[in-house]
């Protein structure tokens, strides 16, 4: 069975996102720069996620991404930090 990493829409966790994160196929979460603006806020967001989602999750923060396009193929490489 495959598992998924998903992302959030904004700076705060929505109830719909809690429900998605609790889905059995979701193993974790990627936080992009659109999800945080400073260290204190991202710590509060992660605390909220841990309190509201009742299962262990892998949480990664994206610090840089590169997109490369070769013909009709494209790839996305991101440097992630584990939290």
C-alpha positions in Angstrom: 0.0 0.0 0.0 1.3 3.5 -0.9 1.3 6.4 1.5 1.0 10.1 0.8 2.7 13.3 2.0 0.3 16.3 1.7 0.5 20.0 2.2 -1.6 22.8 3.9 -3.2 25.7 2.2 -2.1 28.5 4.6 -0.7 29.6 8.0 -3.4 27.8 10.1 -4.7 24.3 10.2 -8.3 24.0 8.9 -10.7 21.2 10.1 -10.8 19.9 6.5 -7.0 19.5 6.6 -7.2 17.7 9.9 -9.6 15.2 8.4 -7.3 14.7 5.4 -4.3 14.2 7.7 -6.1 11.6 9.6 -6.8 9.5 6.5 -5.0 6.1 6.8 -3.1 6.6 3.5 -1.6 10.0 4.7 1.8 9.5 6.3 3.0 13.0 6.6 2.9 16.7 5.8 5.2 19.1 3.9 5.2 22.7 5.0 6.0 25.2 2.3 7.1 28.8 2.8 3.4 29.8 2.3 2.7 28.0 5.5 5.0 30.0 7.8 6.4 33.4 8.3 8.6 33.1 11.3 10.0 30.5 13.7 7.4 31.1 16.5 4.5 30.8 14.1 5.7 27.5 12.5 6.3 26.1 16.0 2.7 27.0 17.0 1.4 25.5 13.7 3.3 22.2 14.3 2.1 22.1 17.9 -1.5 22.6 16.7 -1.1 19.8 14.1 0.3 17.4 16.8 -2.6 18.2 19.1 -5.4 18.0 16.6 -4.3 15.0 14.5 -4.5 11.8 16.5 -1.8 9.8 14.8 2.0 10.1 14.3 2.9 12.2 11.2 6.2 12.9 9.4 6.4 16.7 9.1 9.0 18.3 6.8 9.7 21.9 6.0 10.8 22.9 2.5 13.7 25.3 2.5 14.5 25.4 -1.3 13.2 23.9 -4.5 14.5 23.7 -8.0 12.5 22.8 -11.1 14.2 21.4 -14.1 12.5 20.9 -17.5 14.0 18.6 -20.2 11.8 18.3 -23.2 8.3 17.2 -22.1 9.6 16.0 -18.7 10.0 18.1 -15.6 11.3 17.3 -12.2 11.1 19.1 -8.8 13.9 18.7 -6.3 13.4 20.2 -2.8 15.7 20.4 0.1 13.7 19.4 3.2 14.2 19.9 6.9 12.8 17.3 9.3 10.9 18.5 12.3 
